[in-house]
Amino acid sequence: MQIKQASLKKRLHQLLRRAFALLPRDTRHAIYRGMIDCDPSPDSRLELKVAETREELEACFAILHDAYVASGFMKPAASGLRVTMYHALPTTTTLCAKYDGRVVGTMSMIREGVFGFPLQTVFDLSDVRAKQGQIAEISALAVHPDFRKTGGAVLFPLMKFMYEYCTKYFDTRHLVIAVNPDKIELYESLLFFERLQKNVVEKYDFANGAPAVGATLDLPVAKEIFRRVYGKRKDRKNLYQYFVTLSLSNIKLPKRRYFTTNDPVLTPAILDYFFNERSKVFEHLDDRHKALLWSIYDQPEFRAVLPMLSGSATGFHPMRRHQRFSLRCPAELRVRLHDSDRSIVMTVIEISLLGFQAQSKLDIPIGVEGAVWVELGASERAMLDVKVMRHHHGDTGEFYGFKVAEPDEAWRRCVSALETEHVAGDL
């Protein structure tokens, strides 16, 4: 009897979906928006934070595994975890929602790193890259079954956390996603994602060959759309207020000493646990990806847990002499040009012990020498003598490479902290 009822319920659900699909697109989207229910005062037992401990990450990967297996997006893993090579990168941040201390939801944000993005294997990102601003792929979204029928009580706070983190902490302008065709209209109607291409990719390997649709969202543009569409709605249906102006005490944003753009949490022990012990992710990487990992984790503490290269490639590691770190720091360069002193405002985006890369709206001649003041953190300022060594024009502006004559104490302290600290709160 129960089997017959379940079968009848399933067929009824399918009929309703087909009928809904026959409605005009604008009508469908209006219905989706009418279903919004975002509580501006979530239960105080709900906490949203960066997953930073082994226990939190393990719970996130377990929820993700079960959700993906149930949806057919992956085959069951012996570990009971969904762990990918992208989770091994310091440019990936995993968020978690905890209720009464228990992880009940998760989402990962993948900033562009040495492995690129999962979806770029099947979707063309050329148009997104041609625009100004950093890109992040939103991936690995899952909510525990116990909390999926709670009217978005976990999903909406998790999405708000993602929006706030990307706009304030992750130096991100463009979001990209790859989702099942059955879910794409939720993203289009509620958040105004735009498709990367008209056609559905029938087999997306990253999701076990399931069909996928790619889409993108320009966050500053979305902010204005949210204001126009939702700005005058009541609190629980006002996504503009919810995402942009509302402050939730449930969200625990990481505290950073420096203006870093990532929150790396993978210590050698955690990296070894998930990618060597609990899974075979490292073992199954090709030599190119292994070498790229060595170029990222070039501190001595990581050597024992990184995968060794095989064959003739052994010993090949494309490593710089000094590791580089991603930040976003305001800076002022003072130089003498054409017999006059000039002050040029820049943004430092990457640093190493003896150099840095900066973005500037003004032209700076190669070879010019000067002094630069860099705001490394809220109370950390470096003053350096520098020389412009390189210039290149990128999709998002003019970029310059600088050589540091002699790092001062603040600069050394910052680089040392970035080299040796792995817990988000310490940076």
GUMARFI-790627 format. One record per residue (C-alpha): x, z, y; residue in one letter. Coordinates in Angstrom, 2 decimals. Layout:
BEGIN
X|Z|Y|A .
...
//
This chain:
BEGIN
0.00|0.00|0.00|M .
2.77|0.92|2.42|Q .
4.60|-2.35|1.62|I .
1.44|-4.37|2.35|K .
0.94|-2.55|5.65|Q .
4.54|-3.17|6.66|A .
4.23|-6.86|5.75|S .
0.99|-7.18|7.74|L .
2.55|-5.45|10.71|K .
5.54|-7.80|10.57|K .
3.32|-10.91|10.45|R .
1.23|-9.61|13.35|L .
4.39|-8.99|15.35|H .
5.58|-12.55|14.67|Q .
2.22|-14.00|15.76|L .
2.31|-12.01|19.00|L .
5.83|-13.22|19.70|R .
4.83|-16.84|19.16|R .
1.82|-16.41|21.45|A .
3.99|-14.74|24.09|F .
6.49|-17.60|23.90|A .
3.71|-20.06|24.80|L .
3.14|-18.39|28.16|L .
4.78|-19.94|31.27|P .
8.33|-18.68|31.86|R .
7.47|-16.97|35.17|D .
4.55|-15.18|33.50|T .
6.78|-13.93|30.69|R .
9.37|-12.69|33.15|H .
6.70|-10.92|35.23|A .
5.46|-9.16|32.08|I .
9.00|-8.02|31.25|Y .
9.46|-6.64|34.78|R .
6.14|-4.83|34.50|G .
7.45|-3.00|31.43|M .
10.37|-1.42|33.34|I .
10.42|2.37|33.13|D .
13.64|3.84|34.55|C .
13.42|7.58|35.02|D .
15.21|8.64|38.25|P .
15.57|12.16|36.82|S .
16.75|11.86|33.20|P .
16.84|14.83|30.87|D .
19.76|17.08|31.80|S .
20.85|17.04|28.15|R .
21.78|13.36|28.54|L .
25.41|12.74|29.54|E .
27.08|9.40|30.20|L .
30.85|9.14|30.15|K .
33.84|7.10|29.05|V .
34.41|7.62|25.32|A .
37.89|9.14|25.25|E .
38.26|11.31|22.17|T .
38.66|10.15|18.58|R .
35.35|11.78|17.72|E .
33.48|10.04|20.54|E .
34.96|6.65|19.74|L .
34.22|7.07|16.04|E .
30.59|7.91|16.76|A .
30.31|4.87|19.03|C .
31.81|2.54|16.44|F .
29.50|3.98|13.74|A .
26.33|3.43|15.81|I .
27.53|-0.07|16.63|L .
28.25|-0.83|12.96|H .
24.80|0.24|11.81|D .
23.05|-1.68|14.57|A .
25.04|-4.87|13.91|Y .
24.53|-4.68|10.14|V .
20.77|-4.15|10.59|A .
20.59|-7.18|12.91|S .
22.70|-9.38|10.62|G .
25.52|-9.61|13.17|F .
28.11|-8.31|10.71|M .
28.53|-7.50|7.04|K .
28.78|-3.81|6.09|P .
32.33|-2.47|6.45|A .
33.74|0.09|4.04|A .
34.66|2.28|6.99|S .
31.12|2.30|8.35|G .
32.61|1.32|11.73|L .
32.62|-1.84|13.82|R .
36.13|-2.02|15.26|V .
37.53|-5.24|16.74|T .
40.91|-6.24|18.13|M .
39.42|-6.07|21.64|Y .
38.84|-2.34|21.22|H .
42.61|-1.95|20.82|A .
43.32|-3.13|24.38|L .
43.79|-0.79|27.35|P .
41.70|-3.27|29.37|T .
38.63|-2.44|27.27|T .
36.51|0.58|28.17|T .
33.90|2.01|25.83|T .
31.05|3.96|27.39|L .
28.97|6.49|25.50|C .
25.65|8.21|26.02|A .
25.47|11.73|24.58|K .
22.35|13.81|24.08|Y .
22.92|17.50|23.44|D .
26.55|16.63|22.68|G .
25.64|13.94|20.13|R .
26.58|10.29|20.79|V .
23.35|8.27|20.86|V .
24.36|5.06|22.62|G .
27.37|2.93|23.44|T .
28.54|-0.15|25.30|M .
31.97|-1.75|25.72|S .
33.31|-3.59|28.75|M .
36.15|-6.00|28.09|I .
38.24|-6.90|31.13|R .
40.23|-10.09|30.75|E .
43.43|-9.20|28.91|G .
45.96|-10.83|26.63|V .
43.29|-11.69|24.04|F .
40.87|-13.22|26.54|G .
37.16|-12.69|25.87|F .
35.28|-12.87|22.56|P .
32.72|-15.33|23.91|L .
35.26|-17.78|25.34|Q .
35.76|-19.16|21.82|T .
32.37|-20.89|22.10|V .
31.35|-20.75|25.78|F .
33.04|-22.45|28.73|D .
33.90|-19.99|31.52|L .
35.39|-22.57|33.90|S .
32.59|-22.28|36.48|D .
32.80|-18.48|36.47|V .
36.59|-18.51|36.78|R .
36.34|-20.92|39.73|A .
34.60|-18.20|41.75|K .
36.29|-15.24|43.39|Q .
36.48|-11.95|41.52|G .
37.40|-10.41|38.18|Q .
35.35|-11.00|35.02|I .
34.29|-8.53|32.32|A .
32.41|-9.21|29.11|E .
29.69|-6.70|28.29|I .
29.67|-6.25|24.56|S .
29.00|-3.85|21.70|A .
25.72|-2.47|23.06|L .
23.86|-0.20|20.65|A .
21.45|2.73|20.77|V .
20.85|5.11|17.87|H .
17.56|4.38|16.04|P .
16.22|7.85|16.97|D .
16.33|6.84|20.65|F .
15.22|3.19|20.59|R .
11.53|3.92|21.09|K .
11.92|6.27|24.04|T .
11.03|3.76|26.77|G .
14.62|3.09|27.82|G .
15.52|6.78|28.20|A .
19.03|6.01|26.94|V .
19.32|2.26|27.54|L .
18.57|2.27|31.28|F .
20.96|5.14|32.12|P .
23.63|3.42|30.01|L .
23.10|0.16|31.92|M .
23.20|1.99|35.26|K .
26.48|3.62|34.22|F .
27.83|0.17|33.34|M .
26.75|-1.24|36.73|Y .
28.25|1.67|38.66|E .
31.48|1.65|36.66|Y .
31.96|-2.10|37.07|C .
31.27|-2.13|40.81|T .
33.22|1.01|41.71|K .
35.88|1.54|39.03|Y .
36.51|-1.59|36.98|F .
37.31|-4.06|39.80|D .
34.72|-6.44|38.38|T .
32.53|-9.01|40.09|R .
31.26|-11.21|37.26|H .
29.70|-10.03|34.01|L .
29.43|-12.33|31.01|V .
27.45|-11.73|27.82|I .
26.72|-13.42|24.50|A .
23.37|-12.33|23.09|V .
20.89|-13.40|20.46|N .
18.39|-16.02|21.75|P .
15.56|-13.54|21.12|D .
17.05|-11.15|23.71|K .
18.25|-13.48|26.46|I .
14.98|-13.42|28.44|E .
15.28|-9.66|28.88|L .
18.60|-10.18|30.66|Y .
17.28|-13.15|32.63|E .
14.04|-11.51|33.73|S .
15.22|-7.95|34.43|L .
18.82|-8.43|35.57|L .
18.80|-12.12|36.59|F .
21.60|-13.29|34.35|F .
22.10|-17.07|34.43|E .
22.91|-19.06|31.31|R .
26.40|-20.48|30.90|L .
24.97|-23.54|29.18|Q .
21.51|-24.80|28.25|K .
22.10|-25.14|24.53|N .
22.14|-22.27|22.06|V .
25.32|-21.86|20.00|V .
23.96|-21.95|16.48|E .
26.87|-20.11|14.83|K .
28.82|-17.48|16.75|Y .
31.60|-16.18|14.50|D .
32.03|-12.95|16.46|F .
28.44|-12.09|15.42|A .
28.69|-13.11|11.75|N .
27.54|-16.68|12.44|G .
24.30|-15.67|14.19|A .
23.01|-17.88|17.03|P .
24.00|-16.84|20.55|A .
23.29|-17.60|24.19|V .
25.95|-17.07|26.88|G .
25.05|-15.85|30.35|A .
26.70|-14.53|33.51|T .
25.83|-12.29|36.45|L .
27.48|-12.20|39.87|D .
27.15|-8.52|40.79|L .
27.12|-8.82|44.63|P .
24.53|-11.62|44.36|V .
22.51|-9.55|41.88|A .
22.47|-6.63|44.32|K .
20.65|-8.75|46.89|E .
18.25|-10.12|44.26|I .
17.48|-6.58|43.11|F .
16.76|-5.58|46.71|R .
14.42|-8.55|47.22|R .
12.56|-8.30|43.90|V .
12.49|-4.54|43.25|Y .
13.16|-2.94|46.64|G .
9.52|-2.09|47.46|K .
8.40|-1.04|43.98|R .
7.66|2.50|42.87|K .
10.56|4.67|41.72|D .
10.27|4.13|37.97|R .
10.09|0.33|38.37|K .
12.59|-0.03|41.21|N .
15.81|-1.31|39.66|L .
17.37|-1.80|43.11|Y .
17.08|1.88|43.89|Q .
18.01|2.82|40.33|Y .
21.18|0.72|40.11|F .
22.38|0.66|43.73|V .
21.34|3.77|45.67|T .
20.41|6.44|43.13|L .
23.02|9.01|42.12|S .
22.59|10.44|38.61|L .
24.24|13.77|37.87|S .
24.17|12.72|34.18|N .
26.93|10.17|34.85|I .
30.46|11.55|34.64|K .
32.71|9.00|36.29|L .
36.40|9.37|35.42|P .
38.63|11.14|37.88|K .
41.73|9.15|38.72|R .
44.87|10.22|40.49|R .
45.80|6.62|41.25|Y .
43.80|3.52|42.16|F .
43.95|2.16|38.64|T .
41.33|-0.31|37.39|T .
41.36|0.71|33.72|N .
40.85|3.95|31.83|D .
43.11|3.68|28.76|P .
42.39|6.37|26.18|V .
44.23|5.12|23.10|L .
47.10|7.40|22.19|T .
49.39|6.28|19.35|P .
47.52|8.60|17.00|A .
44.08|7.22|17.94|I .
45.34|3.64|17.75|L .
46.78|4.28|14.29|D .
43.61|5.99|13.08|Y .
41.16|3.21|13.97|F .
43.24|0.07|13.53|F .
45.47|0.99|10.58|N .
43.78|3.82|8.67|E .
40.02|3.28|9.10|R .
40.19|-0.51|9.38|S .
42.62|-3.36|8.72|K .
42.33|-4.89|12.19|V .
46.07|-4.81|12.85|F .
46.94|-6.04|9.37|E .
44.72|-9.10|9.76|H .
46.08|-10.19|13.15|L .
48.23|-13.30|13.33|D .
51.78|-13.09|14.70|D .
50.76|-14.23|18.16|R .
48.26|-11.39|18.59|H .
50.69|-8.89|17.07|K .
53.38|-9.94|19.53|A .
50.93|-9.59|22.41|L .
50.18|-6.03|21.32|L .
53.91|-5.26|21.36|W .
54.11|-6.64|24.90|S .
51.37|-4.25|26.02|I .
52.35|-1.09|24.16|Y .
56.07|-1.22|24.74|D .
56.57|2.55|25.00|Q .
58.66|4.01|22.15|P .
55.79|6.27|21.03|E .
53.70|3.27|19.94|F .
56.33|1.46|17.86|R .
55.55|3.26|14.61|A .
51.84|2.30|14.67|V .
52.01|-1.32|15.84|L .
51.81|-4.13|13.24|P .
55.05|-5.81|12.30|M .
55.42|-9.57|12.68|L .
55.91|-11.66|9.57|S .
58.14|-14.55|8.58|G .
60.35|-16.32|11.09|S .
58.52|-14.72|13.99|A .
59.98|-11.30|13.24|T .
61.62|-9.85|16.30|G .
59.70|-12.04|18.73|F .
58.04|-9.93|21.35|H .
57.22|-11.50|24.73|P .
58.08|-8.31|26.58|M .
58.95|-7.90|30.21|R .
61.82|-5.67|31.16|R .
59.41|-3.41|33.03|H .
55.80|-2.99|31.99|Q .
53.16|-3.96|34.53|R .
50.02|-2.00|35.33|F .
46.76|-3.06|36.90|S .
45.71|-1.28|40.08|L .
43.87|-2.17|43.27|R .
45.67|-0.58|46.20|C .
45.42|-1.27|49.94|P .
48.80|-2.09|51.43|A .
50.40|-3.10|54.72|E .
53.47|-5.35|54.90|L .
55.58|-5.35|58.05|R .
57.92|-8.32|58.49|V .
59.60|-10.26|61.24|R .
58.38|-13.86|61.50|L .
59.19|-16.41|64.20|H .
61.01|-13.81|66.30|D .
58.05|-11.45|66.34|S .
57.02|-8.45|64.26|D .
53.99|-9.05|62.06|R .
51.74|-6.69|60.15|S .
49.96|-8.17|57.13|I .
47.20|-6.39|55.24|V .
47.34|-7.01|51.48|M .
45.90|-5.72|48.22|T .
48.39|-4.74|45.53|V .
46.90|-5.66|42.15|I .
49.75|-5.10|39.70|E .
52.88|-2.96|39.76|I .
56.02|-2.33|37.78|S .
59.03|-0.14|38.50|L .
60.91|-2.81|40.47|L .
58.18|-5.14|41.67|G .
54.52|-5.79|42.29|F .
51.99|-8.55|42.80|Q .
49.71|-8.62|45.83|A .
46.91|-10.74|47.23|Q .
46.94|-11.76|50.87|S .
44.73|-13.89|53.10|K .
47.71|-14.75|55.31|L .
50.67|-16.94|54.38|D .
53.93|-15.13|53.66|I .
57.13|-17.22|53.41|P .
59.19|-16.97|50.23|I .
62.42|-15.04|50.80|G .
61.19|-12.96|53.73|V .
62.15|-9.28|53.67|E .
60.26|-6.33|55.10|G .
58.78|-2.90|54.53|A .
55.50|-2.19|52.77|V .
53.26|0.87|52.70|W .
51.10|1.13|49.58|V .
48.22|3.57|49.10|E .
48.65|4.36|45.39|L .
45.93|7.00|45.30|G .
43.81|9.25|47.48|A .
46.88|11.34|48.36|S .
49.72|9.18|47.06|E .
51.55|6.77|49.40|R .
54.73|4.79|48.79|A .
57.01|3.17|51.37|M .
59.27|0.40|50.03|L .
61.77|-2.18|51.21|D .
60.75|-5.46|49.60|V .
61.48|-9.18|49.36|K .
58.95|-11.95|48.67|V .
60.08|-13.74|45.53|M .
57.16|-15.89|44.40|R .
53.90|-17.40|45.61|H .
51.08|-19.09|43.77|H .
47.60|-20.22|44.68|H .
44.93|-18.89|42.34|G .
41.20|-19.42|42.00|D .
40.62|-16.23|43.96|T .
43.22|-16.62|46.73|G .
46.93|-16.45|47.53|E .
49.13|-14.27|45.35|F .
52.69|-13.10|46.05|Y .
55.34|-11.53|43.86|G .
57.54|-8.89|45.51|F .
60.85|-7.39|44.46|K .
61.32|-3.71|45.27|V .
64.80|-2.90|46.56|A .
64.66|0.77|45.62|E .
61.49|2.57|44.48|P .
60.77|5.77|46.36|D .
59.69|9.01|44.70|E .
55.94|8.32|45.00|A .
56.35|4.88|43.40|W .
58.49|6.24|40.56|R .
56.02|9.07|39.97|R .
53.12|6.61|39.77|C .
54.85|4.21|37.36|V .
56.01|7.10|35.19|S .
52.47|8.48|34.98|A .
51.08|5.07|34.03|L .
53.77|4.64|31.37|E .
53.35|7.98|29.68|T .
49.75|9.16|30.19|E .
46.98|7.83|27.95|H .
43.99|10.03|28.78|V .
41.62|8.70|31.45|A .
41.29|11.91|33.41|G .
45.04|12.20|33.97|D .
45.17|8.97|36.01|L .
//
